[in-house]
Amino acid sequence: MWKQYFHGSVRFEVEDAGCALLNKLSKFKLRDVHCYDRVVFTVALIHKKEVQRILGKRTYKCTENKNIFTLLNFFYTRKILVTSMVVFAAAFIILDQFLFKVNISGVHGTEHAQVTAFLNENGVTRFSRKSTKRMNSVTQKMVEEFDFIAAANARVSGSGVTFSIHRAENISREVHGDIISTHDGVITRIIVLSGIALVTVGDVVLKGDTLVSGTRAMAIIYIHNGPELVCIINNTNLNLS
């Protein structure tokens, strides 16, 4: 049975045929043979062309039983199509590793130009490689580089990256140091504007755990205990909920 599945088969219905024809085809190990007003039989798919040659000009109908190799044969006989698909898939995988858009929000004019130049100097340009880790490192340097930037974060999405800049005048200057958990629970939301996140959504934390580290760590963090929202830590004084 397994050979029939892997090799495939073809069902013939031949009109105006008799025992003489079956004798000629016996070497092909016919299966499910029926003789009524026509001859019906099944043969391995690999013998299809040979059987058709013997049938010659007789009137017949044949039906192939689909199998795993039918699909492979489809692609094998269409090498240009397969090659194009492989090239396209490889190109997509390669291109997906690179940035095609670099967006900056939160600053304008001269400040926007300064940030753009800074990103260019640090290799964050169109056609540069995507790396969330590298983008986060660049945002940390950005905060250290410019006095007018109090916090920044980078979000890589699709073919682009968006840098969200928060100017110093928009964020409380009282924010400083690591962000510490004030409750036991599970992190259900975290937006890091500055610093290094030590937890992610789904992590279980205890009161006193460090959630985000940095000399000016800034983040909005939601902590649930079961279905209850037990804490919203907003170390930015921004309304981002």
C-alpha positions in Angstrom: 0.0 0.0 0.0 2.8 2.4 0.9 4.4 1.9 -2.5 1.1 2.9 -4.2 1.1 6.1 -2.1 4.6 7.1 -2.9 4.7 6.0 -6.5 1.3 7.2 -7.4 -1.2 5.5 -9.7 -3.3 6.1 -12.7 -6.8 4.7 -13.4 -7.6 3.8 -17.0 -11.1 3.3 -18.5 -10.7 1.8 -22.0 -13.6 1.3 -24.5 -13.7 -1.5 -27.0 -11.1 -3.6 -25.2 -10.9 -7.2 -24.0 -8.7 -10.0 -22.7 -6.1 -9.5 -25.4 -5.4 -6.0 -24.2 -5.1 -7.2 -20.6 -2.7 -9.8 -21.6 -0.4 -7.2 -23.3 -0.6 -5.1 -20.1 -0.1 -7.9 -17.6 3.6 -7.1 -17.2 2.6 -3.8 -15.6 0.9 -5.6 -12.6 -2.5 -4.2 -13.1 -4.8 -3.7 -10.0 -8.5 -3.4 -9.5 -9.3 -4.8 -13.0 -13.0 -4.8 -14.1 -14.5 -5.9 -17.4 -18.0 -4.7 -18.2 -18.8 -2.7 -21.3 -15.3 -1.4 -21.0 -12.0 -2.4 -19.3 -11.1 -0.6 -16.2 -7.8 -1.0 -14.3 -5.2 0.8 -12.2 -1.5 0.8 -12.9 1.5 2.5 -11.3 2.0 6.1 -12.4 5.5 5.4 -13.6 4.0 3.1 -16.3 1.5 5.6 -17.6 3.3 6.5 -20.8 4.0 2.9 -21.7 0.4 1.9 -21.2 -0.7 4.9 -23.4 1.6 3.7 -26.1 0.1 0.2 -26.1 -3.4 1.6 -26.1 -2.6 3.5 -29.2 -5.7 5.0 -30.8 -8.2 3.3 -28.6 -10.7 5.6 -26.8 -9.8 5.8 -23.1 -9.9 8.0 -20.1 -7.2 8.1 -17.5 -7.3 9.7 -14.0 -4.1 10.2 -11.9 -4.2 9.8 -8.2 -2.4 12.7 -6.6 0.5 11.9 -4.3 3.5 13.6 -2.8 5.6 13.2 -6.0 2.9 14.8 -8.2 3.7 18.1 -6.6 7.4 17.5 -6.8 7.1 16.7 -10.4 5.1 19.9 -11.0 8.0 22.0 -9.7 10.7 19.7 -11.4 9.2 20.4 -14.8 9.1 24.1 -14.1 12.7 24.9 -13.2 12.5 28.6 -14.1 9.5 29.0 -11.8 11.3 27.2 -9.0 14.5 29.1 -9.5 12.6 32.4 -9.4 10.8 31.4 -6.2 14.1 30.4 -4.6 15.8 33.7 -5.6 12.8 35.7 -4.4 12.8 34.0 -1.1 16.5 34.4 -0.6 16.3 38.1 -1.6 13.4 38.6 0.9 15.3 37.0 3.7 18.4 39.0 2.9 16.6 42.3 2.5 14.6 41.8 5.7 17.9 42.2 7.6 18.3 45.8 6.5 16.5 49.1 7.2 14.7 51.0 4.5 13.2 53.7 6.7 14.6 55.7 9.6 12.0 57.9 11.3 12.6 60.4 14.1 9.8 61.9 16.2 9.7 64.4 19.0 12.2 66.9 17.7 12.2 69.4 14.8 14.4 71.8 12.9 18.0 72.1 14.1 17.5 69.4 16.7 16.1 67.0 14.1 19.1 67.7 11.9 21.5 67.1 14.8 19.9 63.7 15.7 19.9 62.7 12.0 23.6 63.5 11.7 24.3 61.6 15.0 22.5 58.5 13.7 24.4 58.7 10.4 27.7 58.9 12.3 26.7 55.8 14.3 25.7 53.8 11.2 22.0 54.0 11.5 21.0 54.8 7.9 18.9 53.4 5.1 20.3 50.0 4.1 22.1 49.5 7.3 21.5 46.3 9.3 18.5 46.0 11.6 19.4 45.2 15.2 17.2 46.1 18.1 20.1 45.7 20.5 22.2 48.1 18.4 19.3 50.6 18.2 18.9 50.6 22.0 22.6 51.2 22.4 22.5 54.1 20.0 19.5 55.7 21.9 21.6 55.5 25.2 24.5 57.3 23.5 22.0 59.9 22.1 20.7 60.7 25.6 24.3 61.2 26.7 25.3 63.2 23.7 22.5 65.9 23.6 21.4 68.1 26.5 18.0 68.7 25.0 17.2 64.9 25.0 16.0 63.6 28.3 14.9 60.1 27.0 14.7 58.2 23.8 13.6 54.8 22.6 13.9 52.9 19.3 11.2 50.6 17.9 12.1 48.4 15.0 9.1 47.4 12.9 8.9 45.9 9.5 11.5 47.5 7.2 12.0 50.6 9.4 13.0 52.0 12.8 11.3 54.8 14.7 13.3 56.9 17.2 11.0 58.6 19.7 12.7 61.5 21.3 11.5 63.1 24.6 12.9 66.5 25.1 14.2 67.5 28.6 11.5 70.2 29.0 8.8 67.6 28.7 10.1 65.2 31.4 10.4 65.8 35.1 14.0 66.3 36.1 13.3 64.5 39.4 13.6 61.2 37.5 16.9 59.5 38.4 18.4 56.1 39.2 17.1 52.6 38.7 13.4 51.8 38.5 12.4 49.4 41.4 9.3 47.3 41.6 6.9 48.5 44.3 4.7 45.3 44.2 4.8 41.6 43.6 3.2 40.6 40.3 3.5 40.0 36.6 4.8 42.6 34.1 1.9 43.2 31.6 3.3 46.3 29.8 6.6 48.0 29.7 7.7 51.1 27.7 11.3 52.0 28.3 12.3 55.5 27.4 15.8 55.5 28.9 17.9 52.8 30.6 18.2 49.1 30.2 15.2 46.9 30.7 15.9 43.9 33.0 12.4 42.4 32.6 10.0 41.8 29.8 6.2 41.3 29.5 5.2 38.1 31.3 8.1 38.2 33.8 7.2 37.6 37.5 8.7 40.3 39.8 8.9 40.8 43.5 8.8 44.0 45.4 12.3 45.5 45.4 13.4 43.9 42.1 15.2 46.2 39.7 13.1 46.5 36.6 15.1 49.1 34.5 18.7 50.1 35.3 20.4 53.4 34.4 21.4 56.7 35.9 18.3 58.3 34.4 16.1 55.3 33.9 12.7 56.2 32.6 9.8 53.9 31.8 6.1 53.2 32.1 5.4 49.8 33.6 2.2 48.0 34.4 2.2 45.2 37.0 -0.8 42.8 37.5 -1.4 40.3 40.3 -3.9 37.9 38.7 -6.6 40.0 37.0 -5.9 43.0 39.3 -3.7 45.9 38.2 -1.7 46.5 41.3 0.7 49.1 40.1 1.5 51.6 37.3 5.1 52.8 37.6 5.5 56.1 35.6 9.0 57.4 36.0 8.5 60.0 33.3 5.6 62.0 34.4 4.3 61.6 30.9 0.7 60.4 30.2 1.4 57.5 27.9 -1.4 55.1 29.1 
